[in-house]
């Protein structure tokens, strides 16, 4: 009997494993098609051929999953998306789709929707257009959504409301702790590799790749905390922190551009190494508190070429190291090929160089170190970069970058029209001028506890409420002797 029981248990485990693998594959397919259908519905009416062409494969994958599993549910929990009981993985192909759907669930206060056998195209079509036309600014989004589903007679779809839990809060805290550990590990690796390059020793390339992969994996799970961490500029070892920040910004762009896992790894490594030529420059030059004179600028402009020499000495030649060498040479060349080092012939700048150039310029401008001794507010830095885009940066990539950070980037200290101070903690993609902020002070001074406010969900009860929720301008935390790390770390 024991042998029979063991065999049954073994077969059951194997079936569960096969079912899990099946759900992962079908889940990825479902999420991508569902996302594409939603985006199509934003552009076209229900009877448009483009929409009808898109909804057909969606209905096919729904029918296949229900036939196999007898149910189909999409739910979110603790920052993950689930198909039935299988947690879908954030991979590089479905990253944008999964993030979009999870943010949609969050706005609707929706925990789960389930589809039953018998759901037809008309019901699914009605549900999709309810989602894309939904006003999430209503007082009770979930109840409003539930009413619309009922009014449209969508009988084979069931909704479940999001239930806040202390467990979810603890998981979020654990994710933040892990993200901070990985961020500071990246800084440590940059410091270690810089010291080896300074001594002409071989760099541990495997270690660098490993920390880049950790950054990618965790950025996929929790973007906001990494944007917060990269917004902190008051570290002592700026040169190393700067490279880690540039790496994070570059990886964010790479993910949105749809780069593969291998390409993201190459981009991340190149961004960590982009300023490695500075290790051979005098510390008194790098840490000079005032502006450079012409002689000092001549020395500073040599660091891209010095970086190439450092990497040729310290790395074995392979695709990733060659990309890093190209970025080290090109990251201060402008899109019109001005900048430095000077070129004799025209060339097309490498994609990674164009991405890292944008991330490098933004972090340097907002940090107030080396090239600009006074920090520039994040919104002003983006404006300056935008106005000089045709000369300095790839205009298409710069638009990606600005849309990614928002009008008021995460980590910005802002003044609200009612006199309160807020720290931007998350952007609203559909309204970049109204992010989520953490209220840290009012006209009477700093607060002991912090309230998070979504400025996009402005009360419609009176014009006074509307006016009190507007951002007036970005503030310089140094002028108010504020250390923003106490609100982030």
N, C-alpha and C positions, 0 to 999 in steps of 0.2 A: 504493500500500500504506500509506503514511504517513497519508493521509486516512482510510482505513478503520480503521486502528489508533486514530487520534485520536477517530473517531466511536464506536468500541467503548468506549474509555476514558471518553468523555463520558457515554455511556449507562449505563456501570457506575457512575460517580459519582452519576448521577441516581437510579439504582435504590437505591444505598446510602443516599442522603439520604432517599428516600421510605421505605425500610425503617426507618431510624433514627427518623423522625417517627412512623411507625406504632407502633414499639415504645414510644416515649415515651407515646403516648396510651393504648395497651393496658396499659402498665406501671402507669400511674396508676390505671386502673380495677382491675387485678388486685390491687394493693397495698391499695386501699381495701376491696375485697370480702373479701380474705384476712384483713385486720385485723378487719373486722366479724364474720366467721365465727369467728375465734379468741375474740373478746369474747363472742359468743353461746354458744360452747362452755364458757366459764367459768361460765355461768349455768344451762345446760340439759343434760339427758342426751341421748345420741346419737339416741334415737328420738323426741325431743320435736318437735312440729310447728314450733316457732320455729326450731330448728336445721335441720330438713329444708328449711324455706323459705329459709334463708340459704345452705345449701350448694349449692342448685340453680344460682344465678347464678355461684357460684365455679366449678363444673364447666363451665359454658357458656363462661366466659372462658378457662379452661384449654384446652378443646378448640379454641377459635378460634385461640389463639396457636400451639398445637402444629400445627394444620392448616396455618397460614400459614408458620411458622418451622421446622417439623419438630423443634423442641425447645423446652423451657421451663426456664430455670434462674434462680433468684434467688441472688445472691451479694453479699457485702460486701467492700470493699477500700478502705483508706485513708480510712475515714469516709464512704464512699458506698455506695449500694445499686444493684445492676445487675440488669436483666432481660436475659438473654443477654449481649450485648456493649454494650448501651446503658445509660449511667449515668442513673439516674432523678433528676430534679431535685427538690430540696426546695421545693415550692411551698406555698402557704398552705392549700390544701384538703386535701392529703395529708400535711401535716407530722406530725401525731400518729401516723398509721398507719406512716409510714416510720421514725420514731424508735422506735416500739414494736418493729417487726420487726428493726431493726438491734440493739437492745439484747437482744432474744431470741437472735439469732445469737451475740452476744458471750457471753452466759451459757452457751450450749451449746458454745462453742468451735467453732462451725460456720462454715465458709467459704462453702459452697454446697450447695443441694439442687437436683436436676434431676428433672424429670418426663418420662417417655417416653410416646409414643403408646400407648394401650391402658389407661392408668390409669383405674380406675373409681371410682365414688362411695364404695364401701366402703373401698378403700385410702386415699383422701384423707381420709375421715372418721376412720379409725384413726390416721392421721398427725396430724391436728389434735388429737385427744384425747391422743395421746402428748405433744404440745407443751404443752398447757394443764395437764396433770397431772404434768409432769416436775419432778423435784427437782434443781435445778441445784447443790445443795450437795454432791453426790457428788464423790469425788476426781477422776474422769475423766468429765466430762459428755458429751463426744463419744462415747466408747466405749459408755457406757450408752445413749445415744440410738441409736447404731448397732445395739446388741443388741435394743432394743425394736422397731425397724423390722423386723429379721430375724424376731423372735418373732411379729410380727403379719402376717408373710407379705406385706409390701408390696413387690412385685416390680418395680413400674414407677417406683420412686423411688430415687435414688442420692444419697449424702451425700459431702461432701469436708470434710476437717478444716482448721481455721484454722491457717495457717502464719505465725508471727511473722517480721518482716523488719526489717532496719535501715532500709530504704527507707521503710517505714511510719512508723518513729520520726521520720525526718527530715521527712516530710510533716506530721506532727503538730507538730513544732517550728516549721515554716514557718507553719502555721495560727495558732499561738499568737503568733508575731511579727506577723502581719497583724492579728490581733484586738487586740493591744496598740496597734498604730499607729492603728487605727480608733477605739479607746476614747479615746486622748489627742487625736485629731483632734476628737472630739465635745466634749471639754473646751475645746479651743481655740476652737471655733465658739461655744460658750456664752459664753466670755470676750469674744470679738469682738462678738457681738450685744449683750451687756450694756453694753459700752463705747459702742456706737452709740446704744443706748436712753438711756443717761445723757446723751448729747449731743443727744438728739432728732433723730438722723439716721436715714435709712431703712435698715432691716435687709435684708441680702441673703437673701431668703426661699428662693431656689433653692439656695443653698449649704447652708442648714439642712436642707432636704428631702433633699439629696444625701447628707449624712452620716447622716441617719436611715435612708435606704434601705440604705446600706452596713452599718449596724448590724443591720438586719433580715436582710439576706442572710447575714451571717456568724454571727449567732445561730442561724439555721436550720442551719448546718453544725457549729457548735461551741459549745454552750450553756455547758459547764463553765468554759471560760476566762473568759467574760464574767461569770459568777457569782463567780469568784475575784476578778476585777478590781474588781467592784462591792463586794466585801467589804473592800477596803483603805480605811482611814479616816484615814490620817495624812498626807494631802496638805496643803500650805500653803494653797492657794486653795480652801478648802472649799466656798464658795458655788457655784463653777463645777462642781467634781467632784460635788457633791450633785445638781445637775441632770442630769448624765450618768448617775449611778447610778439616779436615779428613772426616767430614760428606759429604761434596761436592764430594770429590774424591771417597768415598765409594759408594755414590748414582750413580755416573757416571758408576762405575764398575757394580753395581747391575742392572742398566738398560741394559747394554750391555750383561749381563749374562741372561737376560730374567726373572728376578725376578718379582713376582706378586706385586700388589699394597700393599697388606698386608705385604709381605716380605720386600719390600722397606721401609715401615714405621718402621718395626722392626729394619732393618739395620741402618736406619737414627738415630733412638733413641739410639741404642747401640753405634753408633759412637760419638754422642754428650756426652755420659756418660763414654766413655772408660777411660778417665784420671781423673775421679772424685775423685779417691783416693788421688790425690795430694793436695786436699783442706786441708787435715790434716797435711801436711808437712810444716815445717817452711819456711816463705817467703824468708829469707836470703839464704836458701838452693836452692830454685827454681830460685832465681834471681842472684845466684852467677856468677860473670863474668868470673871466671877462672875454670879450670877443677876440678872435685870432687876428694877428697882423698878417701881412702878405706872406712873409717868410714862413709863418706857422701854417698858413693855408697850403703852401707848397708841400710841406711835410705831410699834412693831413690827406691831401689828394693822392698820395702815393699808396694808401692802404689797400685799394683794390688789387694792385699789382703785387704788393707784398703778400696779400692773402693767397693769390695764385701760387706764389713760390712756397709759402708755408704748406699749402695743401699738397702740392706736388712732392714735397719732402716727407710729409707725415702720413699720406694715404696711399694705399695700393690703387692702381687705376682700374676702375670698373664703372659701369654706367652711373651709379649714384654719385661716386666721387667726381666723375667728369662733369656731371650736372652742377655739383657744388662749386667746382673750379670756375665754370662759366658764370655762375651767379656772382661769385666773389669779384670777378672782373667787370661784370656789366651792371651791378645794382645801383651805381651812381650815374649811369648813362641815361639821359632823357630820351623820350620817345622820338624826338627829332635828332637824336644822336649828339646833342650838345651834352655838357656835363663833363665828367672825367672817368677814366683816362681819355685823352684825346685820340681819335681814330683817324687813320689815313684814308680808309675806304668805308663805303656804306655797308651796312649789315642789318639784318633783321634780328632784333633782340629776342632772346630765348623767352618762352612763355613764363618760366619760373622767375626769371629776372624781372619781368614786367610786374608779376604779382608781388614779389618781395620788395621791389622798389616802392610800391604804394604803401605796403605795410611798414616799411622802414621809415619813410617820410612822415607818415602819420604819427608813429610812436615817438620819433625824434622831436617833432614839433610840439606835441602835447607833454613832453617830458621836461623841456627846458634845459637840455644838456647838449653839449658839443656844438651843434650847428645853430641852435637858437637858444640863447642863454635864459630867456624868459619863457615860461610855459605858455602855450597858446590854448585857449579853451577848445575842447573837442569840436564843437560846432563851427567855430571860426577856422580851425585847421582844415576841416572838410570843405568849407567854402573856398579857402585859398587854393586847395588842391583842385577843386572843381573849376575855378576860374582860369587856372593855368594848365588845364588838362591837355590841350592840343600841343603844347610845348613840352610838358614835363612827363605826363603819364598816358598810358593806353586808356582812351576815353571809355571804352566798353567795360574794361576791368574796373575802372574807377567807379562807374555807375553801380556795378555789382557790390563794390566795397561800401559805398555810401548807403545803398539799400540794406546791406547787411548790418551796418552799425546804426542806421537811423539818423534822423536829424539831430537828435540828442543821444549820443552813444551811451551805452551802459557804463556806469561809473561817473557820469557827469553830475556835478553839483548844480542844481537849478533853483531859480527863484520863481515862486508861483505868484499869481496876481493877488492873492490874499496875504502876501508877506511871509508865507512859510517857505522854508528851505527843504528841498527834496533831493534824494540821491536816485538817479535813474537805475532801475534794477532789471528792466526788461522792456523791449520795444514791441509795439503793436504793428505787425506787418501791413495791416490794412489802413493804418493811420499813423504815419511816422512822426507826426508832430505831437502826438498824445501818448507817451509811453507810460509804463507803470513806474511809480516812484515810491521810495520809502521816505516818509516825512521825518526829518531828523531835528528840525528846529522850527520855532515860530518867532514872532517879533519879541517875545519875552526871553528867548534863549533856547539852548539845547533841551531836547526832550529826554526823559528817562527811558521811555519805551517808544517803539517806532511802529507807526501805522503804515501799511502798504496801501496805495491808492492807484487804481487804474484810471488814468485821465481820459481814456477812451470811453469809459462808462460814465459819462457826465449826466448828472440828473437833469431831466427835462422839465422839472417842476417850475423853475423860474429862471429869468435871465441872470439873476444874481448868482445862482449856483453855477451857471455856465461860465460867467466871468471869473469866478473864484478858482476855477480849475485850469486856467491857462498858464503855460510857461511864459514868463516874461523874458528871461535870458539865462545863459550859463554864468556861473560864478567861479572865481578863482579861490579854491579852498585855502590857499596860503594867505590870502588877505584876511581871512577870518581865523587864522591859526588852527585850521581844522585838519586833523589826520584822518583821511577817509578810510584808512585800513581798519580803524576800530569799528566801522559799520559794515565792513566786508569780511575781514578775517575773523 
